[in-house]
Every structure is written in C-alpha cells, then in structure tokens.
C-alpha cells in the first residue's frame, strides 16, 4: 500500500498526487479503521473508545516531527543519489564479497518495491550472482532505512529497532550464501541476461 | 529518543544543504518530492494510528499473550513466524499491528519473528513485483534460502536480551 507507492518517479501535479493518495486501498483502510472503532465502542465501551482516540492523538503529536524529517531525508537522498551508483556497486561482483556489498546496498536503498525491484532486475541483467540478488532483496526488506525511519523507529521506539536490527544483521548474508548453493537458474521475465559469467 | 529525532533533523538539513550547493534544481525537486510524500503519508498515518489504538483495545490480550507472550518461548516464535507470512500489506498496516501486539503483551522476540516474516515473505510484494519481474525460479530460490530467517531473528533477539539487560 503506502509503501508500494511511496516511490518518486516523475513529479506530477498536486491534483494527481492527491488522487494517488486517496485511492481505493486508502478508503478500504479507512473502512477498516471505522469498523474497528465501532467494534471498540460496541464491545469495549465508550471509555475504551475515548482512550484509544486519545492515545492515537498523543502518538500523532510524537510522530509528526519525526516523520517529516524522515520524509525529507528519503526525498533528498532519492534526488541526490542516482540509482546507477547502487547498480555499479554490486553489478559485476561475485561470491561472498558481492553478497556483503549487496547486503549493505539493500539497507541503503531508499523507497519501496518500485525502487528496489528495478534495481534487482538491473543487477541481474548486469551479471550479479544470485546470492547477491537474494541478499540485496532480503536486506532491503529487513533493514531498508526508509521503512525504519518512517515506521519502525517512530512507532516501536529506538530500543526495539536496535534490538531487531542487531538480531538479524547476519541473516541476509546467510540467505545469500544458501542461495548461491541452490540449483535453480534464475530466468527473469523482465530482463534478458546480458552475460552469463556468474 | 529525543536524540534520534534531533539527529534525523540534522541529517535532513545536511542533505538539503548539499542539494542547495549543487544549484541544479536538486533543492526544488527534493522539496517537491517531500511534499508528495507528505500528501501520501499523512492521511495514512492518521488512519493507521487510529486503527492501531482500536486494535489494541480489541485484541483479546490474555489469549494473545498466552500464545505469543515472552513466556511462550520457541513455540511462540514459530507461531509468530507463521502469522507474519499472512500479512498482505505494507508498513502502513504491519507496524501499527505490531504496535498493538506489543501493547497487549506479545513478547519482543516473538514480535521480531513476526515482523521479519512479514518483511521477508510479504505476499503482496511477491505477487505484484517479484513474480512478474524476476520469475518463479527466483521466488523459489529466495524463499528456500530465507524461510529460516524469521525464527532465527526471534531466537537471536531472545539471546541478545539475556546478554544485554534492558
């Protein structure tokens, strides 16, 4: 949802952006929240309903300045760091070193799937090994800094975020190493492989 | 927590200064992108927070904490890992859900297993992006290579928590 369409791309007018923002999934989401609100009132009573609204407001006040900073960082990084640089970093590497670089690059990739998957396809097309591709995608999914800044840190707090990242730091590398040893050949519909040296 | 917020603002201002020094329209594009993000995220954030607060009132706390509380141990980690697979949504749903779970007493290692599972397997992302762009072989390869990651993350978190108190 939000995460899937948070990527930049060409700048459109405010009107288009508003239309994109208030799309069908958003209203489905609103309906879900309204249903949860009614259910809370009905089963848990008006006190619980008030308590929930109060808590949501407190959280919003806490999150707003943090979220604004996070979105500024995400937007300016996307403008300042061209995709090509990330692609070049893991493009031709192989083995463990490529996996380590890919893990780091995955964590540093801003944006949602609309940013990450074109990079994966580009890496594949330029000859990255399959371990690096798996490590890159896992690291982006688990440690993508944008998701951490926008969602995890404001909602779950610094201690939780730090603990989770430390507990799983080695996992993308492991997944990459396992993937290297698995027999499947990747055949990506989105791009023909340019060379086959991996 | 305050310190991290300040660090984020320092980072944001440093990036804006870098863009300004380039004098090639980067500042304008960056700000325009930020406005786009804000328009997209603010309404969702408001709804997400309300949903999370209502969910915390609605979730039967005693049942959930029996199954997934800190006492549930490895079994809880496995259950949480399996649950995470079936969250077909982005961070806008998953994190408020995680927050509600934390409030009703789900253990931290169990919650980390849940989040990792959602991050790694994200059904909606596999169907919308991975399968059409990278093909079935890649999906099979990646899932085989990573299906142990959620329980491992949960176990590592439990281990770290015993080593580092607080």
Interface residues (C-beta under 8 A of the other chain):
Chain A: X1 X2 X3 X4 X5 X6 X8 X11 X14 X17 X18 X20 X21 X22 X26 X29 X30 X32 X33 X36 X37 X39 X40 X43 X44 X48 X49 X51 X52 X53 X55 X56 X59 X60 X63 X65 X66 X67 X68 X69 X70 X71 X72 X73 X74 X75 X76 X77 X78 X79 X80 X112 X113 X117 X120 X121 X124 X130 X133 X134 X137 X138 X141 X142 X147 X149 X150 X151 X152 X153 X155 X156 X157 X158 X160 X163 X164 X166 X167 X168 X171 X174 X175 X176 X178 X179 X182 X184 X185 X186 X187 X188 X189 X190
Chain B: X1 X4 X5 X8 X9 X11 X12 X15 X16 X18 X19 X26 X29 X30 X31 X32 X33 X34 X35 X36 X37 X38 X39 X40 X41 X43 X44 X45 X46 X47 X48 X49 X50 X51 X52 X53 X54 X55 X56 X57 X58 X89 X90 X91 X92 X93 X94 X95 X96 X98 X99 X102 X108 X109 X111 X112 X115 X116 X119 X120 X122 X124 X125 X128 X129 X130 X132 X133 X134 X135 X137 X138 X140 X141 X142 X144 X145 X146 X149 X152 X153 X154 X156 X157 X159 X160 X161
